Amino acid sequence: MCTRKIALLALLLACHFPAGGQSKIPASAQRNPPHVRPKGASALSHITWNDYAGAADGAQYSALTQIDRSNVSKLQVAWSYPTGDGNKYLFNPLVVDRTMYVLAHNNSIVALDAATGKQRWIHKIQMSTTLITSRGINYWESADRSDRRLLFAADNFLQEIDARTGQSISLFGNNGRVDLREGLGRDPESLRLVQSGTPGRVFENLIILGSATNEEYESGPGDIRAYDVLTGKTVWTFHTVPHPGEVGYDTWPQEAWKTVGGANAWSGLSLDEKRGIVFIPTASPKYNFYGADRPGANLFGDCLIALNARTGKLIWYFQMVHHDIWDYDNGTTPMLLTVRHDGKIVDAVAQVGKEGFVWVFNRETGEPLWPIEERPVPRSEMPGEETSPTQPFPLKPPAFARQSFTARDLSPFIAPEERAQLAKQIESARNEGLFTPPGVTETVEMPGNNGGANFQGAAVDPANGKLFVISKDLPAMLKLELNSEQSLAENATAEERGRAVFQSNCQLCHGADLGGKPPAVPSLVNVESRLTAEEIRSVVMHGRGPMPASSKLSDADLNLLLSYLSHPERAQNAASADVPDKTATTAPSLPPERLRYRSSFGFMFTSSGLPVISPPWTTLTAYDLNKGTIEWQEPLGEVPELAAKGFRNTGSHFPKVGPVVTAGGLIFTGTRDRKVRALDSATGRVLWEAEAGAGIEGMPAVYQIDGREYVVFCAAAQATTHTHDLPGHPAVNSPIPGAYIAFALP
């Protein structure tokens, strides 16, 4: 059971799936790297906010105590800075000395006076796509502080600017840029999405990066890479789809690394600077919901990986989901904290993810603090799909998210007719609990693939062993379909051909009527009135929000798709009878590994735009990891439309927020309901709240200037539940009055 049977490594690697345990690197390879002395910015960990999430360990924690339970109710606005363009932002500000760095003004990096909000300079990023590290950036400085740099990625290129002037550093890489598409074993021009929206981690003179890949078959690999901060040269690479001779190679088909993608770290890395260990949380292999082309456990998909930060050498790992076909990514940054366990002080790492579990390990050895057992799970009925017979279940701590969903759990805020339809749908679906495999009939997934904990969703009080998790309860309904191009007559119009492209690539999510699944999947009806052709092309090619990039579409296909979206009525003569049966379980002449079944993400919303499951839809859970227990769990936020009718404590809708814990006994966070809040970290009780001019996504930053403590929020998201078109509820497309708002005591 678990990772303790180290001697089984060779045996386990010879098998596709772990049998009763998981493997680790031999003890001889686990010796700690030489201790490093924190230099420069790292020496100020937790009392500054000079890295994404506060510090290199990603704790989302501040040791400042001026603002505490006794006076937080007196907070007032110290300053605000408008984003200036009406766009959405969820950026975590960076503060170095007296300067704050934010993203605003059409995705420019802006330097502000951190005490007053006064603008110092703007660096306009030259972008041909929408790709940018939108959640934060990194900072590096030399030991004598004579060289200070900001690091970010845009258009799949790593870039640097001078932190004091905002000028590009042309000596970095190739004329100031490093192409992140290179060095992945694929044609760089075929990779349209490599960079993540989350920044990496700076360690000594290295910048360590994860990546994002598209959600499709044959997507790019999720290699972890370290670059020299001064030159941009690659220093080391860790292959998350192993190459021959590497650990885990036997858990894939031979040569899988040449064609299979994903297993990437898109959410956030954490760094133990003292030990020189970087902790990597990986996502699912691709494709998300069907894996006949990748039989085996698929290491290092869905793993927590500990690497030597200097060399990239593997120290230990643990896989949370074997052969993932549920998109159950490790969606949050690994949390580093110290606990008292079995009478001993243990430096631990905790990982939370979409499936709702908390996993806690000894940071140095990878030993779990509490037992983890492999339990039998349902098997797939799909052709060629070899699901794992078991999945790991931690016995402690308890799960933070609901892990089952039936008709009895439907929301009370559903009209009777719609409720009856949903109940019938749920009762006829395959629904065997957690890890029910998707198939050609509808399958309930709970937590859904966008539920549980997601990016920025965890924080710790690192010295006291406390963990805090924001979770979203959102079920999904999966259904696999074969997407075949429609047979077309030789004289088919551009719109008819574009409809065929749409049916093969877009219809599963956006629907045959283009109506989507608002608010998660937007309507494409009259999309040309909201976006230009180039904007649509950019979204399709590079992705946006939950929509993945469609890297396989040619320019000709894109032009046909645009023709159809502009005039879908001109393609209505295309006979539906010519469309292949997409729910068929067989394809006449193709082996299973070549079948391309797909499912939409299947987010289950009602016609009102709210989740079908009963509230709370968002919760904040506090754990004591000294004991492995839940201390409290409370709804977080509310839905303004329901709150106006007296229905509170529902939790907010579709959150994308992160908490920040302070030594003053507080948790700061915001929600989509325009509210920023401070909660008592001991009880979950709201001690203070204020209203912003827009919704909140992302996490705040906590810092001090001249002895005065500040908390700054990025309030630049749509504040309504109806963020996309719904019958009777048109989408709110007006510009967002976004701003960075700093609060402080009088």
WOVEN-V948188 format. One record per pair of residues at least 4 apart in sequence whose ideal C-beta (glycine too) atoms are under 6 Angstrom apart, sorted by the first residue. I is the first residue (numbers start at 1). J is the second residue. Records with the same first field share a line. If there is no record, write none. Layout:
BEGIN
I = J, J
END
This chain:
BEGIN
1 = 371, 373
2 = 368, 372
3 = 22, 24, 366
5 = 21
6 = 24
8 = 12
9 = 23
12 = 18, 23
13 = 250
16 = 296, 297
17 = 297, 322, 388
18 = 22
20 = 374
22 = 318
24 = 316, 366
25 = 29, 30, 314, 316
30 = 315
32 = 275
33 = 276, 308
35 = 274
36 = 276
38 = 42, 43, 273
39 = 143
40 = 141
41 = 50, 141
42 = 273
44 = 48
45 = 55
46 = 55, 61, 63
47 = 63
49 = 54, 95, 701, 703
50 = 96, 139
51 = 55, 56
52 = 92, 136, 199
53 = 58, 60
54 = 60
56 = 201, 271, 273
57 = 270, 336
58 = 268, 270, 333
59 = 460, 462
60 = 459, 658, 660
61 = 462, 661
62 = 662, 702
63 = 663
64 = 702, 704, 709
65 = 663, 664
66 = 709
67 = 72, 664, 709
68 = 664, 665
69 = 665, 680
72 = 666, 678, 687, 688
73 = 688
74 = 745
75 = 688, 743
78 = 742, 744
79 = 116, 117, 742
80 = 739, 741
81 = 112, 117, 740
82 = 739
83 = 89, 104, 716, 738
84 = 104, 105
85 = 105, 106
86 = 735, 736
88 = 716, 717, 736
89 = 103, 714, 716, 738
90 = 697, 698
91 = 102, 103, 714
92 = 136, 698, 699
93 = 100, 102, 701, 712
94 = 101, 139
95 = 100, 114, 703
96 = 139
98 = 114, 705
99 = 111
100 = 112, 114
101 = 111
102 = 110, 740
103 = 107
104 = 110
107 = 125, 132
108 = 122, 124
109 = 123
110 = 122
111 = 120, 121
112 = 117, 119
113 = 118
114 = 705
115 = 705
121 = 166
123 = 161, 166
125 = 154
127 = 154, 155
128 = 155
129 = 155, 538, 542
130 = 538, 544
131 = 155, 195, 542
132 = 154
133 = 137, 152, 153, 197, 199
134 = 197
135 = 197, 198
136 = 199
137 = 150, 152, 199
138 = 151, 199, 202
139 = 150
140 = 149, 202, 229
141 = 145, 148
142 = 146, 147
148 = 163, 164
149 = 160, 163
150 = 161, 163
151 = 160, 207
153 = 158, 195
156 = 180, 181, 194, 195
157 = 177, 179
158 = 178, 180
159 = 177
160 = 169, 172
161 = 166, 168
162 = 167
168 = 176
170 = 175, 176
172 = 176, 232
173 = 177, 178, 232
178 = 232
180 = 194, 195
181 = 188, 191, 194
182 = 188
183 = 234
184 = 220, 221
186 = 190, 191
191 = 220
192 = 541, 542, 549, 551
193 = 212, 214, 542, 543, 549
194 = 211, 220
196 = 210, 211, 212, 266
198 = 268
200 = 207, 208, 209
201 = 208, 269, 271
202 = 207
203 = 271, 309
205 = 229
206 = 226, 235
207 = 227, 229
208 = 226, 278
209 = 225
210 = 265, 266
211 = 222, 264
212 = 266
213 = 219, 220, 222, 261, 262, 264
214 = 219, 548, 549, 551
215 = 288, 548
217 = 287, 596
218 = 259
219 = 261, 262, 286
220 = 261
221 = 241, 261
222 = 240, 262, 263, 264
223 = 237, 239
224 = 238, 280
225 = 237
226 = 235, 236
227 = 232, 234
228 = 233, 235
236 = 311, 312
238 = 307, 312
239 = 243
240 = 263, 282, 300
241 = 256, 257, 260, 263
242 = 246, 248, 249
243 = 257
244 = 249
248 = 299, 300
251 = 296, 297, 298, 299
252 = 256, 296
256 = 260
260 = 294
261 = 286
262 = 284, 285, 286
263 = 282, 285, 300, 301
264 = 283
265 = 280, 281, 282
266 = 283
267 = 281, 331, 332, 455
268 = 333
269 = 278, 280
270 = 279, 333, 334, 336
271 = 278
272 = 277
276 = 309, 310
277 = 306
278 = 307, 309
279 = 306, 334, 349
280 = 305
281 = 304, 330, 334, 351
282 = 300, 301, 303
283 = 329
284 = 288, 301, 302, 324, 327, 329
285 = 294, 298, 301
288 = 327
289 = 325, 438, 478, 599
290 = 480, 597
291 = 323, 325
292 = 384, 385, 592, 593
293 = 593
294 = 298
295 = 386
297 = 322, 323
298 = 323
300 = 305
301 = 324
302 = 319, 320, 321, 324
303 = 317, 319
304 = 318, 351
305 = 317
306 = 315, 316
307 = 312
308 = 313
316 = 366
321 = 328
322 = 388
323 = 387, 388
324 = 328
327 = 449
328 = 354, 355
329 = 354
330 = 351, 353
331 = 353, 354, 454, 455
332 = 352, 453, 457, 458
334 = 349, 351
335 = 350, 458, 460
336 = 349
337 = 348, 460, 462, 465
338 = 347
339 = 346, 348, 465, 625, 626
340 = 345, 626
341 = 346, 369
346 = 362
347 = 363
348 = 360, 363
349 = 361, 363
350 = 360, 467
351 = 359
352 = 358, 453, 458, 469
354 = 452
355 = 452
356 = 399, 400, 401, 403, 447, 452
357 = 394, 399
358 = 397
359 = 394
360 = 369, 625
361 = 366, 368
362 = 367
368 = 372
370 = 395, 396, 628
371 = 395
372 = 392, 394
373 = 393
374 = 390, 392
375 = 390, 393
376 = 390
377 = 391, 435
378 = 432, 436
379 = 387
380 = 385, 387, 437
381 = 439
382 = 439
383 = 592
384 = 592
387 = 437
391 = 435
396 = 628
397 = 623, 628
398 = 630
399 = 403
400 = 469, 471, 621
401 = 447, 452, 471
402 = 473
403 = 434
404 = 433, 446
405 = 409, 444, 446, 475, 613
407 = 423, 426, 427
409 = 613, 614
410 = 419
411 = 612, 614
414 = 418, 419, 606
422 = 612
429 = 442, 443, 444
430 = 436, 443
431 = 444
432 = 436
436 = 443
438 = 443, 478, 480, 599
439 = 443, 480
440 = 480, 583, 585
442 = 477, 479
443 = 478
445 = 476, 478
446 = 475
447 = 451, 452
448 = 474, 475, 476
449 = 476, 601
450 = 474
451 = 472, 473, 474
452 = 471
453 = 457, 469, 471
456 = 658, 699
457 = 470
458 = 469
459 = 468, 659, 661
460 = 467
461 = 466, 661
465 = 625, 626
467 = 623, 625
468 = 622, 659
469 = 621
470 = 620, 659
471 = 619
472 = 618, 655
473 = 613, 617
474 = 611
475 = 604, 613
476 = 602, 603
477 = 602, 604
478 = 599, 602
479 = 599
480 = 597, 599
481 = 582, 583
482 = 582, 597
483 = 504, 598
484 = 580
485 = 500, 504
486 = 500, 503, 578, 579
487 = 578
488 = 492, 500
492 = 496, 497
494 = 560, 563
495 = 563, 564, 567, 570, 571
496 = 571, 574
497 = 560
498 = 560, 561, 563, 564
499 = 564, 571, 574
501 = 557, 560, 561
502 = 506, 507, 561, 564
503 = 507
505 = 550
506 = 510
507 = 512
508 = 598, 600
509 = 521, 600
510 = 514, 516, 524
511 = 515
514 = 524, 525
515 = 523
516 = 521, 522, 523
517 = 521, 603
518 = 609, 724, 725, 726
519 = 609, 723, 724
520 = 603
522 = 724
523 = 725
527 = 531, 565
528 = 566
531 = 535, 536
533 = 562
537 = 558
538 = 542
539 = 544
540 = 550
542 = 549
543 = 547, 548, 549
553 = 557, 558
564 = 568, 571
587 = 595
590 = 594, 595
604 = 612
605 = 609
606 = 610, 612
609 = 721, 722, 726
611 = 617
615 = 650, 651
616 = 635, 650, 651
617 = 651, 653
618 = 636, 637, 651, 652, 655
619 = 633, 635
620 = 634, 636
621 = 633
622 = 631, 632
623 = 630
624 = 629, 631
632 = 684
634 = 684
635 = 649, 651
636 = 651
637 = 651, 652, 671, 673
638 = 643, 648, 650, 673
639 = 650, 653, 721
640 = 673
642 = 647, 650
643 = 648
652 = 671, 672, 673
653 = 721
656 = 697
657 = 669, 670, 697
658 = 699
659 = 667, 669
660 = 668, 699, 700, 702
661 = 667, 681
662 = 666
665 = 681
666 = 678
667 = 679, 681
668 = 678, 700, 711
670 = 676, 696, 713
671 = 675, 696
672 = 695
674 = 691, 692, 695, 719
675 = 689
676 = 690, 692, 713
677 = 686, 689
678 = 687, 688
679 = 684, 686
680 = 685, 687
692 = 715, 741
693 = 737
694 = 715, 716, 719, 736, 737, 738
695 = 717, 718, 719
696 = 713, 715
697 = 717
698 = 714
700 = 711, 713
701 = 712
702 = 711
703 = 710
704 = 709
708 = 744
710 = 742, 744
711 = 743
712 = 740, 742
713 = 741
714 = 740
715 = 739, 741
716 = 736, 738
718 = 723, 732
720 = 732
722 = 726, 729
724 = 731
725 = 730, 731
END
